[in-house]
């Protein structure tokens, strides 16, 4: 099952990275400005002991509030990063 989730995991984190880039900041700074820890979005923390670490819905909500994006826009960005279109 983990193999099936790999592209979902990568696309979600790529979308978060893109939100940071669009705002001219690092993922670390995005985490701080969204009320998180400075290391929460570090690539080294996205997989731990071979298990995917997923951002919580609360974390996503805070990122979207900071970036003034809707969930639909975030979903579209995830699809874009996954190479999918509707």
C-alpha positions as CSV (number, residue, x, y, z in Angstrom):
1,X,0.0,0.0,0.0
2,X,2.8,2.4,0.8
3,X,4.0,2.3,-2.8
4,X,0.5,3.3,-3.9
5,X,0.6,6.3,-1.6
6,X,4.1,7.5,-2.7
7,X,2.9,9.8,-5.4
8,X,0.1,11.3,-3.2
9,X,2.6,12.0,-0.5
10,X,5.1,13.6,-2.9
11,X,2.4,15.7,-4.5
12,X,1.1,17.1,-1.2
13,X,4.6,18.1,-0.1
14,X,5.4,19.5,-3.5
15,X,2.3,21.6,-3.3
16,X,3.4,22.9,0.1
17,X,6.8,23.7,-1.3
18,X,5.2,25.5,-4.3
19,X,3.1,27.6,-1.9
20,X,6.3,28.7,-0.1
21,X,8.0,29.4,-3.4
22,X,5.1,31.5,-4.7
23,X,5.4,33.6,-1.6
24,X,9.1,34.0,-1.9
25,X,9.9,32.1,1.2
26,X,11.4,28.7,2.2
27,X,9.2,25.8,3.4
28,X,10.8,26.4,6.8
29,X,9.6,30.0,6.9
30,X,6.2,28.9,5.6
31,X,5.9,26.6,8.6
32,X,6.8,29.4,11.0
33,X,4.4,31.9,9.4
34,X,1.7,29.2,9.6
35,X,2.2,28.8,13.3
36,X,4.4,25.7,13.1
37,X,7.9,24.7,14.1
38,X,10.8,25.8,11.9
39,X,11.7,22.2,11.1
40,X,8.2,20.8,10.5
41,X,8.4,21.1,6.7
42,X,12.0,19.9,6.3
43,X,12.4,17.3,3.6
44,X,14.3,15.2,6.0
45,X,11.2,14.9,8.3
46,X,8.8,13.9,5.5
47,X,9.7,10.2,5.8
48,X,10.7,8.7,9.1
49,X,11.8,5.1,9.5
50,X,10.4,4.3,6.1
51,X,7.0,5.7,6.9
52,X,5.4,8.7,5.3
53,X,4.8,11.7,7.5
54,X,1.7,13.6,6.4
55,X,0.8,17.2,7.2
56,X,-2.3,17.3,9.4
57,X,-5.5,18.9,8.3
58,X,-4.8,21.7,10.9
59,X,-1.4,22.3,9.4
60,X,-2.9,22.5,5.9
61,X,-5.6,24.8,7.0
62,X,-3.0,27.2,8.5
63,X,-0.9,27.1,5.4
64,X,-4.0,27.9,3.2
65,X,-5.0,30.7,5.5
66,X,-1.6,32.2,5.4
67,X,-1.4,31.9,1.6
68,X,-5.1,32.9,1.1
69,X,-5.8,29.8,-0.9
70,X,-8.9,27.7,-1.0
71,X,-9.0,24.0,-0.5
72,X,-10.0,23.7,-4.2
73,X,-6.9,25.7,-5.2
74,X,-4.8,23.5,-3.0
75,X,-6.3,20.3,-4.5
76,X,-5.7,21.7,-8.0
77,X,-2.1,22.4,-7.0
78,X,-1.7,18.8,-5.7
79,X,-3.1,17.4,-8.9
80,X,-0.7,19.6,-10.9
81,X,2.2,18.4,-8.9
82,X,1.0,14.8,-9.4
83,X,0.8,15.3,-13.1
84,X,-3.0,14.8,-13.1
85,X,-5.7,16.9,-14.7
86,X,-9.4,16.7,-14.5
